[in-house]
Amino acid sequence: MKTVIVTGASSGLGREFAEALGNLPSVEEVWVIARRKERLEELRSTVGATVVPLELDLSRNESLDTYRNYLADRTPQVVALVNAAGYGCMGEVENLSLSDQRGMIDLNITALTAITKLTLPYMGQGGEIYQLGSFSAFEPLPYMSVYAATKAYVLSFSRSLNRELKSRGIHSMAVCPSWVRTEFLDRAATYRDVIVYFDRFYTPKQVVGRAMRDMKRGKDVSVCGAKHRFLRLLTKLFPHRFVMSIWCFQQKK
Ligand SMILES: NC(=O)c1ccc[n+]([C@@H]2O[C@H](COP(=O)([O-])OP(=O)(O)OC[C@H]3O[C@@H](n4cnc5c(N)ncnc54)[C@H](OP(=O)(O)O)[C@@H]3O)[C@@H](O)[C@H]2O)c1
């Protein structure tokens, strides 16, 4: 069965990926993973391929065991994997709860790495891996310190994995958008100790469309929007201390 697997498919970018990839004529089955099963089941009305909802809390080790067993039972031919489950909290490191700091690391780093590792044996030539990083991966980000550091991991992991997988014809790409209007922003604002400056918002459709085009072009990083591709260049040209100062000025800090 030609299968697409999408984590974080109950909302935002994951849902958009599930719909875009799950409606490709060549795809037979889409496994959609998140905690809210009813949201996953709703995808049956918008996705052409067979939707298989897997209700899993990926921050728990037992969920990763369940996923491993599910793969072993079904032995799918995975043509695309999207790791979109993730969250971020804005706020000072001292104020963020330890459970949120660990939660971001468990989901954004540990689960993403484990899902990738467990899925790879079921992928072959032409396989695509979309790893949801963030624009915050390109620079240290005060008041989103832990989140940005998890995304720097995703960027580094995804790019080096892409090199390792070259000989197998599997392509891993970090998707690094700036702000996207999704439920992410509600959870991110839980602590309310930063007045966040939003320069502009992208839609999930724009980000996913760009990512799918960049995948076809063989890129290992996808950034949506000409403005943010230019800003990424600036993060390479200027010292990070300077770039952080601009960000802090924008946040009135
Ligand atoms: N929105 C932005 O501005 C933005 C910008 C750059 C990068 N990103 C990244 O893009 C990815 C997708 O974010 P989004 O904007 O689409 O956010 P979102 O709408 O909040 O979606 C997050 C998804 O992750 C799932 N999830 C959260 N905790 C989970 C857990 N413990 N186990 C399994 N699934 C879990 C959620 O499903 P359930 O709640 O049903 O479990 C949901 O489907 C994230 O990695 C985020 O860091 C977002």
The ligand as a Tripos MOL2 file, in Angstrom:
@<TRIPOS>MOLECULE
LIG
   48    52     1     0     0
SMALL
NO_CHARGES

@<TRIPOS>ATOM
      1 N1          2.0260   28.1550   13.2590 N.am      1 LIG1
      2 C1          3.2280   28.7150   13.2030 C.2       1 LIG1
      3 O1          3.3660   29.9690   13.2860 O.2       1 LIG1
      4 C2          4.4410   27.8490   12.9780 C.ar      1 LIG1
      5 C3          5.5980   28.4700   12.4860 C.ar      1 LIG1
      6 C4          6.7270   27.7070   12.2870 C.ar      1 LIG1
      7 C5          6.7240   26.3520   12.5550 C.ar      1 LIG1
      8 N2          5.6010   25.7560   13.0500 N.ar      1 LIG1
      9 C6          5.6670   24.3270   13.3490 C.3       1 LIG1
     10 O2          4.7670   23.6270   12.5110 O.3       1 LIG1
     11 C7          4.3280   22.4340   13.1720 C.3       1 LIG1
     12 C8          2.8150   22.3790   13.0880 C.3       1 LIG1
     13 O3          2.3040   23.4960   13.8060 O.3       1 LIG1
     14 P1          0.8960   24.1430   13.4950 P.3       1 LIG1
     15 O4          1.1150   25.5840   13.2800 O.co2     1 LIG1
     16 O5          0.1760   23.3470   12.4740 O.co2     1 LIG1
     17 O6          0.2310   23.9930   14.9360 O.3       1 LIG1
     18 P2         -1.1440   23.3410   15.4110 P.3       1 LIG1
     19 O7         -2.2580   23.7940   14.5280 O.co2     1 LIG1
     20 O8         -1.2260   23.6310   16.8610 O.co2     1 LIG1
     21 O9         -0.9170   21.7850   15.1680 O.3       1 LIG1
     22 C9         -0.0800   21.0350   16.0030 C.3       1 LIG1
     23 C10        -0.4010   19.5760   15.8230 C.3       1 LIG1
     24 O10         0.4320   18.8090   16.7070 O.3       1 LIG1
     25 C11        -0.3930   17.8660   17.3770 C.3       1 LIG1
     26 N3          0.1350   17.5610   18.6920 N.ar      1 LIG1
     27 C12         0.3920   18.4230   19.7020 C.ar      1 LIG1
     28 N4          0.8250   17.7570   20.7800 N.ar      1 LIG1
     29 C13         0.8570   16.4390   20.4360 C.ar      1 LIG1
     30 C14         1.2040   15.2520   21.1180 C.ar      1 LIG1
     31 N5          1.6320   15.2750   22.3920 N.pl3     1 LIG1
     32 N6          1.1010   14.0580   20.4620 N.ar      1 LIG1
     33 C15         0.6600   14.0340   19.1780 C.ar      1 LIG1
     34 N7          0.3300   15.1190   18.4850 N.ar      1 LIG1
     35 C16         0.4160   16.3070   19.1070 C.ar      1 LIG1
     36 C17        -1.7440   18.5530   17.4800 C.3       1 LIG1
     37 O11        -2.7720   17.5940   17.6120 O.3       1 LIG1
     38 P3         -3.5600   17.1930   18.9510 P.3       1 LIG1
     39 O12        -3.6880   18.4310   19.7880 O.co2     1 LIG1
     40 O13        -4.8480   16.6570   18.4370 O.co2     1 LIG1
     41 O14        -2.7100   16.1340   19.5820 O.co2     1 LIG1
     42 C18        -1.8450   19.2340   16.1400 C.3       1 LIG1
     43 O15        -2.3330   18.3390   15.1800 O.3       1 LIG1
     44 C19         4.8800   22.4980   14.5970 C.3       1 LIG1
     45 O16         6.0180   21.6940   14.6710 O.3       1 LIG1
     46 C20         5.2490   23.9610   14.7700 C.3       1 LIG1
     47 O17         6.3190   24.1150   15.6650 O.3       1 LIG1
     48 C21         4.4470   26.4800   13.2510 C.ar      1 LIG1
@<TRIPOS>BOND
     1     1     2 1
     2     2     3 2
     3     2     4 1
     4     4     5 ar
     5     4    48 ar
     6     5     6 ar
     7     6     7 ar
     8     7     8 ar
     9     8     9 1
    10     8    48 ar
    11     9    10 1
    12     9    46 1
    13    10    11 1
    14    11    12 1
    15    11    44 1
    16    12    13 1
    17    13    14 1
    18    14    15 2
    19    14    16 1
    20    14    17 1
    21    17    18 1
    22    18    19 2
    23    18    20 1
    24    18    21 1
    25    21    22 1
    26    22    23 1
    27    23    24 1
    28    23    42 1
    29    24    25 1
    30    25    26 1
    31    25    36 1
    32    26    27 ar
    33    26    35 ar
    34    27    28 ar
    35    28    29 ar
    36    29    30 ar
    37    29    35 ar
    38    30    31 1
    39    30    32 ar
    40    32    33 ar
    41    33    34 ar
    42    34    35 ar
    43    36    37 1
    44    36    42 1
    45    37    38 1
    46    38    39 2
    47    38    40 1
    48    38    41 1
    49    42    43 1
    50    44    45 1
    51    44    46 1
    52    46    47 1
@<TRIPOS>SUBSTRUCTURE
     1 LIG1         1 GROUP 0 **** ****
